Amino acid sequence: MLAVAGAGCGELGNGPSEPGEHPLRVGIEAKYPPFESLKGPGEFEGFDIDLARELGKALGRPVKFEDMDWDALIPSLQSDRIDLVCSGMSWTEERTKLVDFSEPYAQSPMSVLVNTELAKDVTKPAQLDVAGIRIAVQRGTTGATKAKDAFRKADFVEFGTENEAAATVGTGRNHAFVYDFLSVAKYAKQYPDTTRVLDESLGGENYCMAVKKGSPLRAEIDRFLAEAKKEGGAIERLMDRWLPGAREKLKAK
């Protein structure tokens, strides 16, 4: 996924949560619709927002969202400024050294948006692995990691937000942008005359919630997700609401 309010709390996760306990402080970057976005001042909406609220109900705890820059999410977990991250965060081996992840609740292919003029002859991602090709990425994301692994000869231009990165492809300043397929498809519709999405992806990503290393909250989240992922459960209902027509493509295995 913004400044974090340090809501008072005791030590997190000393046994199961009880009704009336301190709020569940959920870190998000509210710039990733339809997973999380800002509806109005202090009002958030999206798949992850509703999923976190469902988790809060299951744990008997009110939910308090803390909106912040993506790069601040993991440090905020480590410093106990938030209790968990629910913001389209992908599992990576590198991140497991810093936080504990829940079981996955959704997945997404990592897709490539290309400029129709600069990359007019490109039909497969491998064709972008050439010196002089400029790849736009959002700093600190798995899209950036996947792109750098796939395109070792290309040049990379890093941005603070996905919107900034995608816009440079739509306006012809960079050849390609790598991100999850929902976002890439959105930007292809936003720039229909100058961009297209490559059919081949760079692999899949598992979206998980993240907690501080060693937090017992992870076990509570996993119990919640085991129920939520059942047929007719919260995951299917929220996908049908926020991601219509994409359930099979996004459903976590």
C-alpha positions as a Markdown table, in Angstrom:
| # | Residue | x | y | z |
|---|---|---|---|---|
| 1 | Met | 0.0 | 0.0 | 0.0 |
| 2 | Leu | 0.5 | 7.6 | 4.9 |
| 3 | Ala | 0.9 | 8.6 | 8.4 |
| 4 | Val | 0.2 | 6.2 | 11.1 |
| 5 | Ala | -1.6 | 7.0 | 14.3 |
| 6 | Gly | -0.2 | 5.2 | 17.3 |
| 7 | Ala | -3.3 | 3.8 | 18.8 |
| 8 | Gly | -2.7 | 2.6 | 22.4 |
| 9 | Cys | -2.4 | -1.1 | 22.8 |
| 10 | Gly | -0.9 | -3.7 | 25.1 |
| 11 | Glu | 1.3 | -6.5 | 23.8 |
| 12 | Leu | -0.3 | -7.9 | 20.7 |
| 13 | Gly | -1.6 | -11.4 | 20.5 |
| 14 | Asn | -1.2 | -12.7 | 24.0 |
| 15 | Gly | -3.8 | -15.4 | 23.4 |
| 16 | Pro | -7.0 | -15.3 | 21.5 |
| 17 | Ser | -8.7 | -11.9 | 20.9 |
| 18 | Glu | -11.6 | -11.0 | 23.2 |
| 19 | Pro | -14.6 | -8.8 | 22.3 |
| 20 | Gly | -14.0 | -5.2 | 23.3 |
| 21 | Glu | -10.2 | -5.4 | 23.0 |
| 22 | His | -8.2 | -2.6 | 21.4 |
| 23 | Pro | -8.8 | -1.9 | 17.7 |
| 24 | Leu | -7.2 | -4.1 | 15.1 |
| 25 | Arg | -4.9 | -1.6 | 13.3 |
| 26 | Val | -4.7 | -2.5 | 9.7 |
| 27 | Gly | -2.1 | -1.0 | 7.4 |
| 28 | Ile | -3.1 | -0.2 | 3.8 |
| 29 | Glu | -1.9 | 1.9 | 0.9 |
| 30 | Ala | -5.3 | 3.2 | -0.4 |
| 31 | Lys | -4.1 | 3.6 | -4.0 |
| 32 | Tyr | -4.9 | 0.1 | -5.4 |
| 33 | Pro | -8.6 | -0.2 | -6.5 |
| 34 | Pro | -10.5 | -2.4 | -6.4 |
| 35 | Phe | -8.6 | -3.8 | -3.4 |
| 36 | Glu | -8.3 | -0.5 | -1.5 |
| 37 | Ser | -8.9 | 3.1 | -2.3 |
| 38 | Leu | -10.0 | 6.3 | -0.6 |
| 39 | Lys | -13.7 | 7.0 | -1.0 |
| 40 | Gly | -13.7 | 10.2 | 1.0 |
| 41 | Pro | -11.9 | 11.8 | 4.0 |
| 42 | Gly | -11.1 | 8.9 | 6.3 |
| 43 | Glu | -13.4 | 6.5 | 4.3 |
| 44 | Phe | -11.9 | 3.5 | 2.6 |
| 45 | Glu | -13.4 | 0.9 | 0.3 |
| 46 | Gly | -12.4 | -2.2 | -1.6 |
| 47 | Phe | -11.9 | -5.9 | -1.4 |
| 48 | Asp | -9.1 | -5.8 | 1.2 |
| 49 | Ile | -11.1 | -3.2 | 3.3 |
| 50 | Asp | -14.1 | -5.5 | 3.5 |
| 51 | Leu | -11.9 | -8.5 | 4.1 |
| 52 | Ala | -10.2 | -6.8 | 7.1 |
| 53 | Arg | -13.6 | -5.8 | 8.4 |
| 54 | Glu | -14.8 | -9.4 | 8.2 |
| 55 | Leu | -11.6 | -10.4 | 10.1 |
| 56 | Gly | -12.3 | -7.8 | 12.8 |
| 57 | Lys | -15.9 | -9.2 | 13.2 |
| 58 | Ala | -14.5 | -12.8 | 13.6 |
| 59 | Leu | -12.0 | -11.6 | 16.2 |
| 60 | Gly | -14.5 | -9.4 | 18.0 |
| 61 | Arg | -12.4 | -6.3 | 17.5 |
| 62 | Pro | -13.1 | -3.0 | 15.8 |
| 63 | Val | -11.0 | -2.2 | 12.8 |
| 64 | Lys | -8.9 | 1.0 | 12.4 |
| 65 | Phe | -7.3 | 1.6 | 9.0 |
| 66 | Glu | -3.9 | 3.3 | 8.8 |
| 67 | Asp | -3.3 | 4.7 | 5.3 |
| 68 | Met | 0.4 | 5.1 | 4.4 |
| 69 | Asp | 3.0 | 4.9 | 1.7 |
| 70 | Trp | 3.7 | 1.4 | 0.5 |
| 71 | Asp | 7.3 | 1.5 | 1.7 |
| 72 | Ala | 6.1 | 2.3 | 5.2 |
| 73 | Leu | 3.9 | -0.7 | 5.7 |
| 74 | Ile | 6.5 | -3.3 | 6.8 |
| 75 | Pro | 8.5 | -0.8 | 9.0 |
| 76 | Ser | 5.2 | 0.1 | 10.7 |
| 77 | Leu | 4.6 | -3.6 | 11.4 |
| 78 | Gln | 8.1 | -4.0 | 12.8 |
| 79 | Ser | 7.7 | -0.9 | 15.1 |
| 80 | Asp | 4.2 | -2.0 | 16.4 |
| 81 | Arg | 2.5 | 1.0 | 14.9 |
| 82 | Ile | 0.0 | -1.4 | 13.1 |
| 83 | Asp | -1.1 | -4.9 | 13.8 |
| 84 | Leu | -1.3 | -6.3 | 10.3 |
| 85 | Val | -1.1 | -5.4 | 6.6 |
| 86 | Cys | -4.0 | -6.2 | 4.4 |
| 87 | Ser | -3.2 | -4.3 | 1.2 |
| 88 | Gly | -2.6 | -6.6 | -1.8 |
| 89 | Met | 0.8 | -7.6 | -0.4 |
| 90 | Ser | 2.4 | -10.5 | -2.2 |
| 91 | Trp | 4.3 | -13.3 | -0.5 |
| 92 | Thr | 8.0 | -13.2 | -1.3 |
| 93 | Glu | 10.9 | -15.0 | 0.2 |
| 94 | Glu | 12.7 | -11.7 | 0.9 |
| 95 | Arg | 9.7 | -10.3 | 2.8 |
| 96 | Thr | 9.5 | -13.5 | 4.9 |
| 97 | Lys | 12.7 | -12.4 | 6.5 |
| 98 | Leu | 11.0 | -9.3 | 7.8 |
| 99 | Val | 7.4 | -10.3 | 8.5 |
| 100 | Asp | 5.2 | -13.4 | 8.9 |
| 101 | Phe | 2.6 | -14.1 | 6.2 |
| 102 | Ser | -0.9 | -15.6 | 6.5 |
| 103 | Glu | -2.2 | -18.2 | 4.1 |
| 104 | Pro | -3.0 | -16.6 | 0.7 |
| 105 | Tyr | -6.4 | -15.2 | 0.2 |
| 106 | Ala | -6.1 | -14.2 | -3.5 |
| 107 | Gln | -3.7 | -14.5 | -6.4 |
| 108 | Ser | -2.8 | -12.5 | -9.5 |
| 109 | Pro | -0.8 | -13.0 | -12.7 |
| 110 | Met | 2.0 | -10.4 | -13.1 |
| 111 | Ser | 1.3 | -8.7 | -16.4 |
| 112 | Val | 3.1 | -6.4 | -18.8 |
| 113 | Leu | 1.7 | -3.2 | -20.3 |
| 114 | Val | 3.5 | -1.9 | -23.4 |
| 115 | Asn | 3.4 | 1.2 | -25.4 |
| 116 | Thr | 2.0 | 0.5 | -28.9 |
| 117 | Glu | 4.5 | 2.7 | -30.7 |
| 118 | Leu | 7.8 | 2.1 | -28.7 |
| 119 | Ala | 7.1 | -1.6 | -28.4 |
| 120 | Lys | 5.0 | -2.1 | -31.5 |
| 121 | Asp | 6.8 | -5.4 | -32.5 |
| 122 | Val | 6.8 | -6.9 | -29.0 |
| 123 | Thr | 4.5 | -9.9 | -28.6 |
| 124 | Lys | 6.3 | -11.6 | -25.7 |
| 125 | Pro | 7.9 | -10.3 | -22.5 |
| 126 | Ala | 11.3 | -11.9 | -23.5 |
| 127 | Gln | 11.6 | -9.4 | -26.3 |
| 128 | Leu | 11.9 | -6.6 | -23.8 |
| 129 | Asp | 15.1 | -8.0 | -22.4 |
| 130 | Val | 17.2 | -5.7 | -24.5 |
| 131 | Ala | 19.6 | -2.8 | -23.8 |
| 132 | Gly | 17.9 | 0.5 | -24.2 |
| 133 | Ile | 14.4 | -0.7 | -23.3 |
| 134 | Arg | 13.0 | 1.3 | -20.5 |
| 135 | Ile | 10.8 | -0.5 | -17.9 |
| 136 | Ala | 8.6 | 1.6 | -15.5 |
| 137 | Val | 8.0 | 0.0 | -12.1 |
| 138 | Gln | 6.7 | 1.0 | -8.7 |
| 139 | Arg | 9.5 | 1.1 | -6.1 |
| 140 | Gly | 9.4 | -1.7 | -3.6 |
| 141 | Thr | 6.8 | -3.8 | -5.3 |
| 142 | Thr | 6.9 | -7.4 | -6.5 |
| 143 | Gly | 6.2 | -6.0 | -10.0 |
| 144 | Ala | 9.6 | -4.3 | -9.8 |
| 145 | Thr | 11.3 | -7.5 | -8.5 |
| 146 | Lys | 9.7 | -9.7 | -11.2 |
| 147 | Ala | 10.7 | -7.2 | -13.9 |
| 148 | Lys | 14.3 | -6.9 | -12.8 |
| 149 | Asp | 14.6 | -10.7 | -12.7 |
| 150 | Ala | 13.1 | -11.0 | -16.2 |
| 151 | Phe | 14.7 | -8.1 | -18.0 |
| 152 | Arg | 18.3 | -8.0 | -16.9 |
| 153 | Lys | 19.5 | -6.0 | -20.0 |
| 154 | Ala | 16.8 | -3.4 | -19.8 |
| 155 | Asp | 16.9 | 0.0 | -18.0 |
| 156 | Phe | 14.5 | 0.6 | -15.1 |
| 157 | Val | 12.8 | 3.8 | -14.1 |
| 158 | Glu | 11.3 | 3.7 | -10.6 |
| 159 | Phe | 8.3 | 5.6 | -9.3 |
| 160 | Gly | 6.6 | 6.1 | -6.0 |
| 161 | Thr | 3.1 | 5.0 | -7.3 |
| 162 | Glu | 1.8 | 2.6 | -9.9 |
| 163 | Asn | -0.2 | 5.4 | -11.5 |
| 164 | Glu | 2.9 | 7.5 | -12.2 |
| 165 | Ala | 4.7 | 4.4 | -13.6 |
| 166 | Ala | 1.8 | 3.4 | -15.9 |
| 167 | Ala | 1.3 | 7.0 | -17.1 |
| 168 | Thr | 4.8 | 7.1 | -18.5 |
| 169 | Val | 4.0 | 4.1 | -20.7 |
| 170 | Gly | 0.6 | 5.6 | -21.7 |
| 171 | Thr | 2.3 | 8.8 | -22.8 |
| 172 | Gly | 5.2 | 7.2 | -24.6 |
| 173 | Arg | 8.0 | 8.0 | -22.2 |
| 174 | Asn | 8.8 | 4.3 | -21.3 |
| 175 | His | 8.4 | 1.1 | -23.2 |
| 176 | Ala | 6.7 | -1.1 | -20.6 |
| 177 | Phe | 5.2 | -1.3 | -17.1 |
| 178 | Val | 5.0 | -4.4 | -14.9 |
| 179 | Tyr | 2.2 | -4.9 | -12.3 |
| 180 | Asp | -0.7 | -7.2 | -11.5 |
| 181 | Phe | -3.1 | -8.0 | -14.3 |
| 182 | Leu | -6.1 | -6.1 | -12.8 |
| 183 | Ser | -4.1 | -2.9 | -12.7 |
| 184 | Val | -2.5 | -3.4 | -16.1 |
| 185 | Ala | -5.9 | -4.1 | -17.7 |
| 186 | Lys | -7.2 | -0.9 | -16.0 |
| 187 | Tyr | -4.4 | 1.2 | -17.5 |
| 188 | Ala | -4.9 | -0.4 | -20.9 |
| 189 | Lys | -8.5 | 0.9 | -20.8 |
| 190 | Gln | -7.3 | 4.3 | -19.6 |
| 191 | Tyr | -4.8 | 4.6 | -22.5 |
| 192 | Pro | -6.6 | 2.6 | -25.3 |
| 193 | Asp | -4.8 | 4.3 | -28.2 |
| 194 | Thr | -1.3 | 4.0 | -26.9 |
| 195 | Thr | -1.0 | 0.8 | -24.8 |
| 196 | Arg | -1.8 | -2.9 | -24.9 |
| 197 | Val | -1.3 | -5.9 | -22.5 |
| 198 | Leu | 1.0 | -8.8 | -23.5 |
| 199 | Asp | -0.8 | -12.2 | -23.4 |
| 200 | Glu | 2.1 | -13.9 | -21.6 |
| 201 | Ser | 2.6 | -13.1 | -17.9 |
| 202 | Leu | 5.7 | -13.1 | -15.7 |
| 203 | Gly | 4.2 | -15.7 | -13.3 |
| 204 | Gly | 1.7 | -15.5 | -10.5 |
| 205 | Glu | 1.6 | -13.7 | -7.1 |
| 206 | Asn | -0.1 | -14.8 | -3.9 |
| 207 | Tyr | -1.7 | -12.0 | -1.8 |
| 208 | Cys | -1.5 | -12.5 | 1.9 |
| 209 | Met | -1.9 | -10.6 | 5.1 |
| 210 | Ala | 1.3 | -9.8 | 7.0 |
| 211 | Val | 2.0 | -9.5 | 10.7 |
| 212 | Lys | 5.0 | -8.9 | 12.8 |
| 213 | Lys | 7.5 | -11.7 | 13.1 |
| 214 | Gly | 6.4 | -14.2 | 15.8 |
| 215 | Ser | 2.9 | -12.7 | 16.3 |
| 216 | Pro | 0.2 | -15.2 | 17.4 |
| 217 | Leu | -2.2 | -13.1 | 15.3 |
| 218 | Arg | -1.1 | -15.0 | 12.3 |
| 219 | Ala | -2.8 | -18.2 | 13.6 |
| 220 | Glu | -6.0 | -16.3 | 14.2 |
| 221 | Ile | -5.9 | -14.9 | 10.7 |
| 222 | Asp | -5.3 | -18.3 | 9.2 |
| 223 | Arg | -8.3 | -19.8 | 11.1 |
| 224 | Phe | -10.4 | -16.9 | 9.7 |
| 225 | Leu | -9.2 | -17.4 | 6.2 |
| 226 | Ala | -9.8 | -21.2 | 6.3 |
| 227 | Glu | -13.5 | -20.4 | 6.8 |
| 228 | Ala | -13.5 | -17.4 | 4.5 |
| 229 | Lys | -12.2 | -19.4 | 1.5 |
| 230 | Lys | -14.8 | -22.1 | 1.7 |
| 231 | Glu | -17.4 | -22.3 | -1.0 |
| 232 | Gly | -19.9 | -19.5 | -0.5 |
| 233 | Gly | -17.7 | -17.9 | 2.1 |
| 234 | Ala | -16.5 | -14.3 | 2.5 |
| 235 | Ile | -13.8 | -14.5 | -0.2 |
| 236 | Glu | -16.2 | -15.6 | -3.0 |
| 237 | Arg | -18.8 | -13.0 | -1.9 |
| 238 | Leu | -16.2 | -10.2 | -1.9 |
| 239 | Met | -14.7 | -11.3 | -5.2 |
| 240 | Asp | -18.2 | -11.2 | -6.8 |
| 241 | Arg | -18.7 | -7.7 | -5.4 |
| 242 | Trp | -15.3 | -6.1 | -6.1 |
| 243 | Leu | -13.9 | -8.3 | -8.9 |
| 244 | Pro | -16.8 | -9.5 | -11.0 |
| 245 | Gly | -16.0 | -12.1 | -13.6 |
| 246 | Ala | -12.4 | -12.6 | -12.2 |
| 247 | Arg | -13.1 | -15.1 | -9.4 |
| 248 | Glu | -11.5 | -18.1 | -11.0 |
| 249 | Lys | -8.4 | -16.2 | -12.2 |
| 250 | Leu | -7.9 | -14.6 | -8.7 |
| 251 | Lys | -8.9 | -17.3 | -6.4 |
| 252 | Ala | -6.1 | -18.5 | -4.1 |
| 253 | Lys | -5.3 | -22.2 | -4.5 |
